[in-house]
Amino acid sequence: MAISLARKNLFAEKTRLLISVGGVAFSVLLILVLLSLYQGWQTLIASYVNGVKADVWVMQEGTVDMFHSVTLIPITFRENLKEMDGVGEVYRLLMRRVSIELGGKDVDLQLIGYDTVSGRGGPSRVVSGSDSPGRGEIILDRVFTNSNSLKLNDEIVVSGRNFKIVGISEGGNFIVTQTGFIPIEDAEELLEMQIFANYFLVSVKEGFGAEGVIQTIEANSDLDARGRAEFLEDNQGLVTETFLPIIEVLVLIGFAVGVAIVGLTVYTATIEKSREYGILKAIGAGNTYLYQTIFEQSLISSLLGFAVGVALTYAVDSAAGALVPEFVTVIRPVDIALVLGVAVLMSIFASFIPIKRIAGLDPMLVFKS
Amino acid sequence: MTVLKLENIAKIYGEGHTQVRAVGGVDLEVQKGEVVLIMGPSGSGKTTLLSIAGGILKPTSGKVFWDGKDITAISEGKLPHLRLGTAGFIFQTFNLLANLTALENVSLALNLNGVKGEPAVSKTIEILKYLGLDRRLHHLPRDLSGGEKQRVSVARALINDPVIVLADEPTANLDSKAGHDVAELLRDVAKKSGKAVVVVSHDQRIRDIADRVLWLEDGRFKELAKMATDPTCGMQVEQRVENPHAVVDGKTYYFCSPGCKNEFLQAGNHVDKNPVP
């Protein structure tokens, strides 16, 4: 094995190495936390739709998703749907974001009225209490109860009516609001929606495909119908459209910070070692060897920074998640691989100016005292 | 056998009225096993000539031959590798890499020439032992004395078995004993290993081991027979009537400056002080 001048120089200057590694680690932390938050929110948004047992979601024509559009469908459409080929069960779902007063402040709640007999449209996972609310009862998402210091058997007032908390669920956190599940009969009265549905949840009969049923529904009504995966994607669009541009900018800033710090430390190290690079040139080292040495220094700094950054991300995600319930993160292996690529890219960018400097170095400087 | 040949070498820096001729029309042939010492005043072009001879600097005109091969015709990209195996350099300030041990400093030169791992380490240990550095293998340059550093530098210059060794003031930063040892070492390098050794130096000790001494001034070689040693400072000066000189007891002395002349005359003791016969 050949002697690695890059490693020797890098580890001989521990303070500089620490600054360099710290810079990349901070940059990796910033990028990875943002990506994990983005993925976490995507998962959150998708969690409810994912948990609902419905092959097809039916909604008013032109509805974009659960958050940007109000969908109102006359209840009479339920019978029409049932008569269509391939349509099995049809369940009505009522959904509205309401504001309630808790502890002197207004908080938003995504109120969902569902058929408690079949359970369709109800909570994905109940972690404590009952999984089926009776009249005047509500199941609240855990993030909502934690944020507002509520517990089982407490009562809350929704649109002037008292509801007793009988269950606490998970998977209903939409970041800015959380779910509250009540029987559809209570929702009808509370929201004055006796003759309307917001969505119909349709199951497909055996022998039929969801795609065919969607075409049938859309061909025979003025309604929109979407398969679960498509509706899931539409809802995740909320996160994509709202947060992705911000995340992209912040990721770029993180990348620039990493490049700047590694670049500066490698550049100053190169300037300090100019004479030594001149010596190497004089005794017969080719430019390729010198470029490799600089790049290796930059790469080692970036990879060490990457490793520290990934470890820090897990620590920060875990600590922040425990302190702030909305701070939900998912670290995917593909994102770690992506950030590894970013770290390598950082080292390439960071090496550019030092390499240019070395390329023009005059080996004659070795003769100067 | 000629291993280094300089043919009508000229080096001009700058252009127009800022133009400086550092070396002008120099010819030189160095044989295998020969030690050539180049002396001359500061700014005479010694280092420039050494750099051209070592393929570090391209001459403005003229040709450099290593073992019969014209290196001025070789592209900049290929020259470093050729230099690695043909010419070894020894510098005044040792120029060792600060974060590498003695062993690593020498091994690195081998690595650059494609020899890696155990073969590189064994060969390096062998040469460092030969140079009396077997107890200093794992010491960083900052933990070595001047003489030891220069021996490491010599080892690095020789490790790739070059045919030419070029040394720039190799004894200037060394004490008397270390300087003497390095001078002897350079002689051994030429006589025992058959290398052509070219040394740029002001050191009398090198003069003692040189087969040939050349005087470079204003970028040209001048005949050393017409040179004299300033009895005050020991510098080589031309025997020209325009230069400061003094005749004492029928003997003529030449000086580099009126200051040296005055000092000499005030001292009074002129016996055996390098008079010109």
Interface residues (C-beta under 8 A of the other chain):
Chain A: M1 A2 I3 L5 K8 N9 A12 R275 E276 I279 L280 K281 A282 I283 G284 A285 G286 N287 Y289 P363 M364 V366 F367 S369
Chain B: T47 L50 S51 G54 I56 L57 G77 P80 H81 L82 R83 L84 G85 G88 F89 F91 Q92 T93 N95 L97 A98 N99 L100 E104 S107 L108 A109 N111 L112 N113 K116 G117 A120 R156 A157 N160 D168
